[in-house]
Amino acid sequence: MRGTLLSRVHRRNLLFILTVVIPTVLALVYFGLIASDVYISESQFVVRSPDKPSTSGLGVILKTAGFSNGDEIYSAQSYVLSRDALHAINRNNDFRNAYLRPSISLFDRFNPFGTNGSFEDLYRYYRKKIAVEHDSTSSISSLTVRAYSPDDAVKFNRELLEMAEATVNRLNERGRQDLILFAQAEVDNAKAKSREAALNLARFRNISGVVDPEKQATVQLQMISKLQDELIASRNQMLQLRAFAPANPQIPVLNTKIAGLSRDINVELNKVAGSSRSLSAAAAQYQRLQLESQVADKQLAAAISSLEDARNEAQRKQAYVERIAQPNVPDSAEEPRRLRGIFAAFIFGLIAYGIISMLLAGIREHHD
């Protein structure tokens, strides 16, 4: 019985040593002697646009073409966490060398054994040291860099913040150029249509020999009206002569005049209407060509106005990075939190010891 009790005490002591003492000692060794000090540099920025009314259609185009704050914010964040940013920050292997120093512990150093030195390995390591968080309520983004020296932390934070600003500026410049190119293309297209419409109208005038069918038809109708008045007067005179002087020698002359006036009136009427070459037929085609020319001119004027608006908007800075807090130079290490790590190892060890003890006790009772 006594041997059994001693055996249980021995097992419990062994379990306590395995679950509590050894992990706590390892945590003391790691956090007290091995773990390297981590310095954190933090900066805060916000992407802002100048306050201005967007009453014109161009303002709506700007917002839908990529000039909203959210797009620039997330684009800047994505770039900072991208491989391109690592390529830029690792020029001359600055980033790699900063995390390869012998003073950094093997557990924290990049590629401590020289077996995983590829760029993808460095990128995975980079993502653990760089963090960008965005507060959607305040629209403020925080950039944090963890390094093993204060100078490296603030240096990389400054470089990444400058690259974020350059990304926003590049997006705005590209957006402005695209907007101006689009407006210029509209102007060129409108000019071509206006030129074509004017040439079609001039070609019609040269072929038909009519400058303005409507005005020319008005002149023709006035001439016909005069001929008709003269014809009516001649016929009245003829009726009077036949009634009172049937043998008057002017009667044949009047007959000839009346026939000529009738012929002239028919000729002029055919010019105004009644054939495919009449002024009325030409007026329909002329009105269509003139309408096309007027519409093309209005489109050209609208396109030129839009181009001027686009150039004016392009001269204004649509979005920019405003620094809320500059990258700080950490004067003390914030990580690792040594006491908390040791205490956590001790507490988790006690929890594991208690759980395993209860499981073993349950197993023994089941066997008994």
Kinemage of the C-alpha trace (Angstrom):
@kinemage 1
@onewidth
@group {chain A} dominant
@subgroup {mainchain}
@vectorlist {calphas} color= white
{ca met a 1} P 0.000 0.000 0.000
{ca arg a 2} L 2.788 2.320 0.966
{ca gly a 3} L 4.648 1.460 -2.206
{ca thr a 4} L 1.606 2.249 -4.272
{ca leu a 5} L 1.224 5.639 -2.563
{ca leu a 6} L 4.874 6.438 -3.110
{ca ser a 7} L 4.497 5.423 -6.735
{ca arg a 8} L 1.535 7.798 -7.193
{ca val a 9} L 3.428 10.660 -5.516
{ca his a 10} L 6.401 9.955 -7.724
{ca arg a 11} L 4.214 9.990 -10.842
{ca arg a 12} L 2.557 13.233 -9.771
{ca asn a 13} L 5.908 14.853 -9.140
{ca leu a 14} L 7.141 13.660 -12.513
{ca leu a 15} L 3.974 14.984 -14.184
{ca phe a 16} L 4.365 18.326 -12.388
{ca ile a 17} L 7.963 18.550 -13.519
{ca leu a 18} L 7.052 17.752 -17.130
{ca thr a 19} L 4.039 20.061 -17.407
{ca val a 20} L 4.965 22.968 -15.100
{ca val a 21} L 8.604 23.046 -14.079
{ca ile a 22} L 10.255 22.287 -17.418
{ca pro a 23} L 8.068 24.690 -19.509
{ca thr a 24} L 8.545 27.424 -16.926
{ca val a 25} L 12.314 26.905 -16.885
{ca leu a 26} L 12.397 26.924 -20.692
{ca ala a 27} L 10.382 30.158 -20.691
{ca leu a 28} L 12.815 31.645 -18.151
{ca val a 29} L 15.771 30.665 -20.313
{ca tyr a 30} L 14.182 31.882 -23.549
{ca phe a 31} L 12.754 35.175 -22.318
{ca gly a 32} L 15.593 35.839 -19.914
{ca leu a 33} L 18.612 34.895 -22.011
{ca ile a 34} L 17.713 34.113 -25.645
{ca ala a 35} L 14.863 36.287 -26.934
{ca ser a 36} L 16.028 39.457 -28.668
{ca asp a 37} L 14.624 42.854 -27.861
{ca val a 38} L 12.059 44.028 -30.436
{ca tyr a 39} L 11.755 47.748 -31.146
{ca ile a 40} L 8.497 48.975 -32.676
{ca ser a 41} L 8.230 52.152 -34.735
{ca glu a 42} L 4.702 53.360 -35.460
{ca ser a 43} L 3.349 56.077 -37.747
{ca gln a 44} L -0.172 57.176 -38.599
{ca phe a 45} L -1.503 58.726 -41.770
{ca val a 46} L -4.743 59.502 -43.526
{ca val a 47} L -5.550 59.884 -47.212
{ca arg a 48} L -7.500 63.083 -47.747
{ca ser a 49} L -9.004 64.990 -50.643
{ca pro a 50} L -9.520 68.754 -50.817
{ca asp a 51} L -13.080 69.776 -49.989
{ca lys a 52} L -14.817 70.949 -53.123
{ca pro a 53} L -18.304 70.634 -54.554
{ca ser a 54} L -18.880 68.076 -57.245
{ca thr a 55} L -21.811 69.674 -58.986
{ca ser a 56} L -20.620 69.006 -62.511
{ca gly a 57} L -20.780 65.731 -64.342
{ca leu a 58} L -16.987 65.720 -64.306
{ca gly a 59} L -17.018 65.536 -60.506
{ca val a 60} L -19.077 62.373 -60.700
{ca ile a 61} L -16.655 60.940 -63.282
{ca leu a 62} L -13.718 61.687 -60.984
{ca lys a 63} L -15.315 59.822 -58.115
{ca thr a 64} L -16.188 56.837 -60.291
{ca ala a 65} L -12.796 56.845 -62.036
{ca gly a 66} L -10.764 56.173 -58.898
{ca phe a 67} L -10.609 59.459 -57.015
{ca ser a 68} L -12.351 58.299 -53.862
{ca asn a 69} L -10.385 58.125 -50.620
{ca gly a 70} L -11.135 54.440 -49.940
{ca asp a 71} L -9.436 53.247 -53.106
{ca glu a 72} L -6.226 55.148 -52.392
{ca ile a 73} L -6.150 53.985 -48.765
{ca tyr a 74} L -6.468 50.310 -49.613
{ca ser a 75} L -4.109 50.654 -52.571
{ca ala a 76} L -1.454 52.180 -50.316
{ca gln a 77} L -1.940 49.439 -47.733
{ca ser a 78} L -1.757 46.711 -50.351
{ca tyr a 79} L 1.418 48.167 -51.806
{ca val a 80} L 3.138 48.425 -48.414
{ca leu a 81} L 2.432 44.720 -47.820
{ca ser a 82} L 3.370 43.677 -51.353
{ca arg a 83} L 6.456 42.067 -52.814
{ca asp a 84} L 7.159 45.247 -54.774
{ca ala a 85} L 7.495 47.150 -51.497
{ca leu a 86} L 9.901 44.514 -50.217
{ca his a 87} L 11.928 44.796 -53.434
{ca ala a 88} L 12.134 48.556 -52.934
{ca ile a 89} L 12.961 48.456 -49.229
{ca asn a 90} L 15.481 45.648 -49.712
{ca arg a 91} L 17.622 47.502 -52.232
{ca asn a 92} L 21.255 46.614 -51.617
{ca asn a 93} L 19.892 43.901 -49.266
{ca asp a 94} L 19.249 46.491 -46.547
{ca phe a 95} L 16.219 44.726 -45.114
{ca arg a 96} L 17.764 41.257 -45.325
{ca asn a 97} L 20.980 42.355 -43.623
{ca ala a 98} L 19.106 44.191 -40.871
{ca tyr a 99} L 17.481 40.913 -39.801
{ca leu a 100} L 20.551 38.725 -40.336
{ca arg a 101} L 22.738 40.284 -37.654
{ca pro a 102} L 24.456 37.790 -35.334
{ca ser a 103} L 23.174 39.765 -32.345
{ca ile a 104} L 19.648 38.570 -33.131
{ca ser a 105} L 18.702 35.260 -31.542
{ca leu a 106} L 18.398 32.175 -33.692
{ca phe a 107} L 14.672 32.028 -32.954
{ca asp a 108} L 14.119 35.569 -34.228
{ca arg a 109} L 16.742 35.906 -36.951
{ca phe a 110} L 15.896 35.497 -40.625
{ca asn a 111} L 17.265 32.258 -42.086
{ca pro a 112} L 19.370 31.414 -39.035
{ca phe a 113} L 20.697 28.141 -40.479
{ca gly a 114} L 21.178 29.346 -44.070
{ca thr a 115} L 18.659 26.939 -45.573
{ca asn a 116} L 15.700 29.230 -46.386
{ca gly a 117} L 17.141 32.319 -48.009
{ca ser a 118} L 14.856 32.715 -51.015
{ca phe a 119} L 12.932 35.895 -51.724
{ca glu a 120} L 9.636 34.181 -50.887
{ca asp a 121} L 11.041 33.184 -47.509
{ca leu a 122} L 12.127 36.758 -46.953
{ca tyr a 123} L 8.659 37.973 -47.972
{ca arg a 124} L 6.961 35.693 -45.442
{ca tyr a 125} L 9.357 36.994 -42.794
{ca tyr a 126} L 8.638 40.572 -43.962
{ca arg a 127} L 4.893 40.106 -43.499
{ca lys a 128} L 5.522 39.168 -39.867
{ca lys a 129} L 7.454 42.383 -39.203
{ca ile a 130} L 5.287 44.894 -41.096
{ca ala a 131} L 1.661 45.628 -40.246
{ca val a 132} L -0.849 48.145 -41.590
{ca glu a 133} L -4.159 48.656 -39.828
{ca his a 134} L -6.990 50.912 -40.970
{ca asp a 135} L -9.653 52.396 -38.719
{ca ser a 136} L -12.742 52.797 -40.882
{ca thr a 137} L -14.366 55.103 -38.317
{ca ser a 138} L -11.612 57.728 -38.241
{ca ser a 139} L -10.080 56.811 -41.656
{ca ile a 140} L -6.655 56.739 -39.984
{ca ser a 141} L -4.150 54.069 -40.990
{ca ser a 142} L -1.369 52.895 -38.669
{ca leu a 143} L 1.915 51.515 -39.977
{ca thr a 144} L 4.064 49.527 -37.544
{ca val a 145} L 7.532 48.089 -38.132
{ca arg a 146} L 9.196 45.608 -35.804
{ca ala a 147} L 12.986 45.466 -35.852
{ca tyr a 148} L 15.837 44.519 -33.561
{ca ser a 149} L 17.327 47.983 -33.400
{ca pro a 150} L 15.627 51.386 -33.020
{ca asp a 151} L 17.382 52.792 -36.087
{ca asp a 152} L 16.203 49.958 -38.344
{ca ala a 153} L 12.625 50.257 -37.113
{ca val a 154} L 12.335 53.987 -37.779
{ca lys a 155} L 14.298 53.768 -41.041
{ca phe a 156} L 12.040 51.144 -42.609
{ca asn a 157} L 8.930 52.879 -41.296
{ca arg a 158} L 9.964 56.143 -42.966
{ca glu a 159} L 10.759 54.413 -46.246
{ca leu a 160} L 7.453 52.529 -46.305
{ca leu a 161} L 5.515 55.685 -45.458
{ca glu a 162} L 7.224 57.535 -48.303
{ca met a 163} L 6.380 54.659 -50.649
{ca ala a 164} L 2.742 54.810 -49.535
{ca glu a 165} L 2.686 58.521 -50.385
{ca ala a 166} L 4.311 57.825 -53.750
{ca thr a 167} L 1.692 55.157 -54.464
{ca val a 168} L -1.172 57.597 -53.827
{ca asn a 169} L 0.512 60.258 -55.961
{ca arg a 170} L 1.105 57.763 -58.762
{ca leu a 171} L -2.533 56.670 -58.720
{ca asn a 172} L -3.681 60.276 -58.885
{ca glu a 173} L -1.291 61.128 -61.695
{ca arg a 174} L -2.410 58.117 -63.693
{ca gly a 175} L -6.054 58.979 -63.080
{ca arg a 176} L -5.547 62.592 -64.161
{ca gln a 177} L -3.696 61.558 -67.318
{ca asp a 178} L -6.373 59.020 -68.226
{ca leu a 179} L -9.092 61.606 -67.668
{ca ile a 180} L -7.384 64.193 -69.884
{ca leu a 181} L -6.653 61.592 -72.569
{ca phe a 182} L -10.297 60.521 -72.530
{ca ala a 183} L -11.495 64.134 -72.819
{ca gln a 184} L -8.966 64.842 -75.607
{ca ala a 185} L -10.128 61.763 -77.499
{ca glu a 186} L -13.715 63.022 -77.239
{ca val a 187} L -12.628 66.402 -78.633
{ca asp a 188} L -10.760 64.780 -81.524
{ca asn a 189} L -13.744 62.606 -82.327
{ca ala a 190} L -16.114 65.588 -82.182
{ca lys a 191} L -13.790 67.604 -84.440
{ca ala a 192} L -13.740 64.820 -87.010
{ca lys a 193} L -17.544 64.590 -87.001
{ca ser a 194} L -17.927 68.367 -87.273
{ca arg a 195} L -15.449 68.509 -90.151
{ca glu a 196} L -17.196 65.660 -91.960
{ca ala a 197} L -20.615 67.300 -91.517
{ca ala a 198} L -19.314 70.625 -92.860
{ca leu a 199} L -17.726 68.898 -95.876
{ca asn a 200} L -20.966 67.033 -96.616
{ca leu a 201} L -22.915 70.309 -96.524
{ca ala a 202} L -20.417 72.049 -98.799
{ca arg a 203} L -20.424 69.082 -101.214
{ca phe a 204} L -24.211 69.232 -101.399
{ca arg a 205} L -24.133 72.949 -102.219
{ca asn a 206} L -21.545 72.434 -104.945
{ca ile a 207} L -23.423 69.552 -106.544
{ca ser a 208} L -26.909 71.084 -106.337
{ca gly a 209} L -25.800 74.647 -107.039
{ca val a 210} L -28.027 75.830 -104.183
{ca val a 211} L -26.681 77.645 -101.156
{ca asp a 212} L -29.905 77.587 -99.121
{ca pro a 213} L -32.943 75.862 -100.654
{ca glu a 214} L -35.379 77.476 -98.236
{ca lys a 215} L -34.219 81.022 -98.954
{ca gln a 216} L -33.961 80.324 -102.663
{ca ala a 217} L -37.461 78.802 -102.667
{ca thr a 218} L -38.763 81.958 -101.007
{ca val a 219} L -37.251 84.046 -103.813
{ca gln a 220} L -38.769 81.718 -106.431
{ca leu a 221} L -42.206 81.925 -104.832
{ca gln a 222} L -42.019 85.708 -104.816
{ca met a 223} L -41.155 85.653 -108.516
{ca ile a 224} L -44.044 83.257 -109.243
{ca ser a 225} L -46.410 85.513 -107.338
{ca lys a 226} L -45.388 88.485 -109.478
{ca leu a 227} L -45.834 86.442 -112.676
{ca gln a 228} L -49.246 85.282 -111.520
{ca asp a 229} L -50.288 88.877 -110.782
{ca glu a 230} L -49.143 89.906 -114.239
{ca leu a 231} L -50.968 86.930 -115.791
{ca ile a 232} L -54.185 87.823 -114.013
{ca ala a 233} L -53.909 91.434 -115.180
{ca ser a 234} L -53.272 90.331 -118.783
{ca arg a 235} L -56.257 88.000 -118.758
{ca asn a 236} L -58.520 90.710 -117.396
{ca gln a 237} L -57.302 93.053 -120.105
{ca met a 238} L -57.981 90.363 -122.728
{ca leu a 239} L -61.537 89.866 -121.477
{ca gln a 240} L -62.198 93.591 -121.642
{ca leu a 241} L -60.842 93.944 -125.166
{ca arg a 242} L -62.869 90.985 -126.446
{ca ala a 243} L -65.970 92.389 -124.855
{ca phe a 244} L -65.689 95.965 -126.109
{ca ala a 245} L -63.267 95.783 -129.090
{ca pro a 246} L -63.119 92.316 -130.599
{ca ala a 247} L -61.098 93.566 -133.550
{ca asn a 248} L -58.454 95.289 -131.451
{ca pro a 249} L -54.957 94.469 -132.758
{ca gln a 250} L -53.621 94.089 -129.144
{ca ile a 251} L -55.579 90.876 -128.658
{ca pro a 252} L -52.971 88.599 -130.418
{ca val a 253} L -50.204 90.320 -128.475
{ca leu a 254} L -52.009 89.687 -125.207
{ca asn a 255} L -52.556 86.033 -126.176
{ca thr a 256} L -48.853 85.608 -126.756
{ca lys a 257} L -48.053 87.351 -123.450
{ca ile a 258} L -50.531 85.196 -121.520
{ca ala a 259} L -49.072 82.008 -122.999
{ca gly a 260} L -45.557 83.128 -122.117
{ca leu a 261} L -46.541 84.035 -118.566
{ca ser a 262} L -48.237 80.648 -118.089
{ca arg a 263} L -45.156 78.879 -119.398
{ca asp a 264} L -42.846 80.874 -117.134
{ca ile a 265} L -45.037 80.166 -114.100
{ca asn a 266} L -44.981 76.428 -114.819
{ca val a 267} L -41.206 76.473 -115.193
{ca glu a 268} L -40.737 78.320 -111.910
{ca leu a 269} L -43.209 76.057 -110.132
{ca asn a 270} L -41.268 72.990 -111.311
{ca lys a 271} L -38.139 74.531 -109.837
{ca val a 272} L -39.809 74.878 -106.433
{ca ala a 273} L -41.686 71.541 -106.338
{ca gly a 274} L -42.781 68.635 -108.462
{ca ser a 275} L -39.479 66.947 -109.482
{ca ser a 276} L -36.490 65.211 -107.899
{ca arg a 277} L -34.336 68.261 -108.693
{ca ser a 278} L -36.751 70.795 -107.241
{ca leu a 279} L -35.954 73.034 -104.287
{ca ser a 280} L -38.438 71.203 -102.070
{ca ala a 281} L -36.597 67.902 -102.675
{ca ala a 282} L -33.249 69.577 -102.066
{ca ala a 283} L -34.556 71.267 -98.896
{ca ala a 284} L -35.155 67.914 -97.136
{ca gln a 285} L -31.582 66.752 -97.745
{ca tyr a 286} L -30.236 70.200 -96.918
{ca gln a 287} L -32.081 70.291 -93.597
{ca arg a 288} L -30.716 66.856 -92.678
{ca leu a 289} L -27.145 67.864 -93.478
{ca gln a 290} L -27.542 71.197 -91.724
{ca leu a 291} L -28.955 69.456 -88.625
{ca glu a 292} L -26.030 67.020 -88.593
{ca ser a 293} L -23.632 69.958 -88.844
{ca gln a 294} L -25.320 71.812 -85.971
{ca val a 295} L -25.362 68.730 -83.752
{ca ala a 296} L -21.695 68.057 -84.504
{ca asp a 297} L -20.807 71.656 -83.636
{ca lys a 298} L -22.674 71.415 -80.320
{ca gln a 299} L -20.943 68.137 -79.517
{ca leu a 300} L -17.599 69.725 -80.298
{ca ala a 301} L -18.358 72.676 -78.014
{ca ala a 302} L -19.389 70.306 -75.192
{ca ala a 303} L -16.263 68.180 -75.675
{ca ile a 304} L -14.003 71.257 -75.574
{ca ser a 305} L -15.731 72.412 -72.388
{ca ser a 306} L -15.243 68.978 -70.807
{ca leu a 307} L -11.568 69.026 -71.798
{ca glu a 308} L -11.085 72.389 -70.097
{ca asp a 309} L -12.827 71.079 -66.978
{ca ala a 310} L -10.601 67.998 -67.023
{ca arg a 311} L -7.471 70.125 -67.272
{ca asn a 312} L -8.620 72.353 -64.442
{ca glu a 313} L -9.341 69.331 -62.254
{ca ala a 314} L -5.985 67.797 -63.183
{ca gln a 315} L -4.188 70.862 -61.849
{ca arg a 316} L -5.733 70.273 -58.452
{ca lys a 317} L -4.398 67.578 -56.163
{ca gln a 318} L -7.193 65.050 -55.860
{ca ala a 319} L -5.854 63.017 -52.944
{ca tyr a 320} L -2.809 63.168 -50.735
{ca val a 321} L -1.311 61.473 -47.702
{ca glu a 322} L -1.369 63.567 -44.567
{ca arg a 323} L 0.836 62.333 -41.748
{ca ile a 324} L -0.932 62.307 -38.408
{ca ala a 325} L 2.055 60.915 -36.486
{ca gln a 326} L 5.610 60.743 -37.771
{ca pro a 327} L 7.560 57.480 -37.398
{ca asn a 328} L 8.820 57.428 -33.824
{ca val a 329} L 12.271 56.390 -32.705
{ca pro a 330} L 11.672 53.762 -29.990
{ca asp a 331} L 13.864 54.321 -26.957
{ca ser a 332} L 13.088 50.957 -25.366
{ca ala a 333} L 12.087 47.505 -26.497
{ca glu a 334} L 8.356 46.787 -26.352
{ca glu a 335} L 8.658 43.091 -27.128
{ca pro a 336} L 9.007 40.406 -26.053
{ca arg a 337} L 6.986 40.862 -22.894
{ca arg a 338} L 9.206 38.671 -20.810
{ca leu a 339} L 7.391 38.545 -17.487
{ca arg a 340} L 4.075 37.944 -19.177
{ca gly a 341} L 5.582 35.152 -21.277
{ca ile a 342} L 7.100 33.435 -18.236
{ca phe a 343} L 3.911 33.823 -16.239
{ca ala a 344} L 1.818 32.531 -19.150
{ca ala a 345} L 4.039 29.449 -19.456
{ca phe a 346} L 3.632 28.781 -15.717
{ca ile a 347} L -0.167 29.222 -15.787
{ca phe a 348} L -0.637 27.065 -18.882
{ca gly a 349} L 1.608 24.446 -17.301
{ca leu a 350} L -0.574 24.401 -14.185
{ca ile a 351} L -3.689 24.084 -16.328
{ca ala a 352} L -2.158 21.213 -18.272
{ca tyr a 353} L -1.042 19.552 -15.035
{ca gly a 354} L -4.538 19.798 -13.579
{ca ile a 355} L -6.250 18.448 -16.674
{ca ile a 356} L -3.846 15.528 -17.073
{ca ser a 357} L -4.074 14.715 -13.350
{ca met a 358} L -7.848 14.530 -13.524
{ca leu a 359} L -7.697 12.354 -16.607
{ca leu a 360} L -5.244 9.951 -14.937
{ca ala a 361} L -7.346 9.853 -11.780
{ca gly a 362} L -10.437 9.024 -13.831
{ca ile a 363} L -8.586 6.266 -15.624
{ca arg a 364} L -7.378 4.743 -12.314
{ca glu a 365} L -10.854 4.837 -10.819
{ca his a 366} L -12.232 3.158 -13.915
{ca his a 367} L -9.672 0.343 -13.606
{ca asp a 368} L -10.288 -0.025 -9.867
